[in-house]
C-alpha cells in the first residue's frame, strides 16, 4: 500500500475534519488505542496472577529491603505414591483374608479353576495365586482371629 492509501484509510476511519487537524486526530486515536492495549495487557497479567494466587495458594517471601511479597505457589504434579501403596496393601489384605477364610486347599482349588479359564480368568488366577505375602497375611489373620 502506498502512503496515500494508508492515509486515506485512516482518514475514513478516524478523521472528523479536513486538513492538518486530521493528522492530529489520527495520532490521538492511535495513541489512545496503544495506551488502552498496553493497559489491557497489564490488567490481564494482574488478573491472571490474582487467579493463580487464589487457586494454587500463596508463598510469602521477604525481599532484601524488608518488603513481604506474596507469590503464587508453583504446581508440581507428582505421582500419588501413597495411594498406590495403600491400594497394594488393601489388595494383599483382601487376598490374605480370603486365603484365611476359605482355607489353603479350597483357595488353591479356586485359583486352579481360574487358571484353566479364559484369558481374563487366567490373569485373575495369576493375581490371586498365594505368594508368600498372602500366606503371611493369612497366618496373621489366623493368629488374630484364633
C-alpha positions as CSV (number, residue, x, y, z in Angstrom):
1,X,0.0,0.0,0.0
2,X,1.2,3.5,-0.7
3,X,1.3,6.2,1.9
4,X,-1.6,8.0,0.3
5,X,-3.9,4.9,0.6
6,X,-2.9,4.3,4.2
7,X,-3.6,8.0,5.0
8,X,-6.9,7.8,3.1
9,X,-7.9,4.7,5.1
10,X,-7.0,6.4,8.4
11,X,-8.8,9.5,7.2
12,X,-12.0,7.5,6.6
13,X,-11.8,5.7,10.0
14,X,-10.5,8.4,12.3
15,X,-10.8,11.9,10.8
16,X,-13.6,14.2,11.7
17,X,-12.1,17.2,9.9
18,X,-10.2,18.0,6.8
19,X,-6.5,19.0,6.5
20,X,-3.9,19.3,9.3
21,X,-6.4,18.6,12.1
22,X,-7.0,15.2,10.6
23,X,-3.4,14.1,11.3
24,X,-3.7,15.2,14.9
25,X,-6.9,13.2,15.4
26,X,-5.3,10.1,13.8
27,X,-2.3,10.4,16.2
28,X,-4.6,10.9,19.2
29,X,-6.8,7.9,18.2
30,X,-3.7,5.7,17.5
31,X,-2.1,6.8,20.8
32,X,-5.4,6.0,22.7
33,X,-5.5,2.6,21.1
34,X,-1.9,1.9,22.1
35,X,-2.4,3.1,25.7
36,X,-5.5,1.0,26.0
37,X,-3.8,-2.0,24.6
38,X,-0.9,-1.8,27.0
39,X,-3.3,-1.2,29.9
40,X,-5.3,-4.2,28.9
41,X,-2.1,-6.3,28.8
42,X,-1.1,-5.2,32.2
43,X,-4.7,-5.9,33.5
44,X,-4.7,-9.4,32.1
45,X,-1.4,-10.1,33.7
46,X,-2.6,-8.8,37.1
47,X,-5.9,-10.8,36.9
48,X,-4.1,-13.9,35.9
49,X,-1.7,-13.6,38.8
50,X,-4.5,-13.0,41.3
51,X,-6.4,-16.0,40.0
52,X,-3.2,-18.2,40.4
53,X,-2.9,-16.8,44.0
54,X,-6.5,-17.7,44.7
55,X,-6.4,-21.2,43.3
56,X,-2.9,-22.6,43.9
57,X,-2.0,-21.0,47.2
58,X,0.4,-18.4,48.3
59,X,4.1,-18.4,49.3
60,X,5.3,-15.3,51.2
61,X,8.8,-14.1,50.6
62,X,10.7,-11.3,52.2
63,X,12.8,-9.2,49.8
64,X,16.2,-7.8,50.9
65,X,14.6,-4.4,51.6
66,X,12.1,-6.0,54.1
67,X,9.1,-5.9,51.8
68,X,6.9,-9.1,52.1
69,X,5.7,-10.3,48.7
70,X,3.0,-12.9,48.1
71,X,3.9,-15.2,45.1
72,X,1.7,-18.0,43.7
73,X,2.7,-21.5,44.7
74,X,4.2,-23.4,41.8
75,X,2.2,-26.5,41.0
76,X,4.3,-29.6,40.6
77,X,2.2,-32.6,39.9
78,X,3.6,-35.8,41.2
79,X,2.7,-39.5,41.1
80,X,0.4,-40.5,44.1
81,X,2.8,-43.0,45.7
82,X,0.8,-43.1,49.0
83,X,-2.4,-44.0,47.2
84,X,-0.6,-46.7,45.2
85,X,0.9,-48.2,48.4
86,X,-2.5,-48.2,50.1
87,X,-4.1,-49.9,47.1
88,X,-1.5,-52.6,47.0
89,X,-1.8,-53.1,50.8
90,X,-5.5,-53.4,50.5
91,X,-5.2,-56.0,47.8
92,X,-2.8,-58.1,49.9
93,X,-5.1,-57.8,52.9
94,X,-8.0,-59.0,50.8
95,X,-6.1,-61.9,49.4
96,X,-4.8,-62.9,52.8
97,X,-8.2,-62.7,54.4
98,X,-9.7,-64.7,51.5
99,X,-7.0,-67.3,51.9
100,X,-7.7,-67.4,55.7
101,X,-11.5,-67.6,55.3
102,X,-11.5,-70.3,52.5
103,X,-8.6,-72.4,53.8
104,X,-5.4,-73.3,51.9
105,X,-6.9,-76.2,49.9
106,X,-10.1,-74.5,48.8
107,X,-8.2,-71.3,47.9
108,X,-5.7,-73.3,45.8
109,X,-8.5,-75.2,44.1
110,X,-10.3,-72.0,43.2
111,X,-7.2,-70.4,41.7
112,X,-6.5,-73.6,39.7
113,X,-10.1,-73.3,38.2
114,X,-9.3,-69.6,37.3
115,X,-6.0,-70.6,35.7
116,X,-7.9,-73.0,33.4
117,X,-10.4,-70.5,32.2
118,X,-10.4,-67.7,29.6
119,X,-7.5,-65.2,29.3
120,X,-9.2,-62.8,31.7
121,X,-9.8,-65.6,34.2
122,X,-6.2,-66.7,33.8
123,X,-5.0,-63.2,34.6
124,X,-7.2,-63.2,37.7
125,X,-5.8,-66.6,38.7
126,X,-2.2,-65.3,38.4
127,X,-3.1,-62.3,40.5
128,X,-4.9,-64.4,43.2
129,X,-2.1,-67.0,43.4
130,X,-1.0,-67.5,47.0
131,X,2.5,-66.0,47.2
132,X,4.5,-65.5,50.5
133,X,2.9,-62.2,51.3
134,X,-0.6,-63.7,51.1
135,X,0.4,-66.6,53.3
136,X,1.9,-64.2,55.8
137,X,-1.2,-62.1,56.0
138,X,-3.3,-65.3,56.2
139,X,-1.2,-66.5,59.1
140,X,-1.6,-63.1,60.8
141,X,-5.4,-63.4,60.5
142,X,-5.3,-66.9,61.9
143,X,-3.3,-65.7,64.9
144,X,-5.5,-62.6,65.3
145,X,-8.9,-64.4,65.0
146,X,-8.0,-67.7,66.6
